[in-house]
Amino acid sequence: HTWGIEAQSNALDALKKKYGLPARSHSEKMKGLRSRFPVQYAEWDAKDYSVRFEGVITSVDWGRITLATPRYMQLRKDQPAKR
């Protein structure tokens, strides 16, 4: 996990330094989180794994970096959604 909105720029810069420019990225204003800054999202695709960055997840204080293999991502995709 990361320190959310406050640390997202530093976390994203570190990921860009390590993995290069992301394959996909965007930012958006989060409604209801009372944030003045847009949340940043980015994804990198490597041969054997992928990296996903979410500047904020459940609150402005928490973000997430996920490393996953293509097999793991397929298994998650194939599982029925939890309710």
Protein Blocks (a to p, Z undefined) as FASTA:
>chain_A
ZZhjmlmmmmmmmmmmmnopafbdcddddehklpabdcdddddddfkbccdddfbfkbmk
bccdddddfklmmmmmmpccdZZ
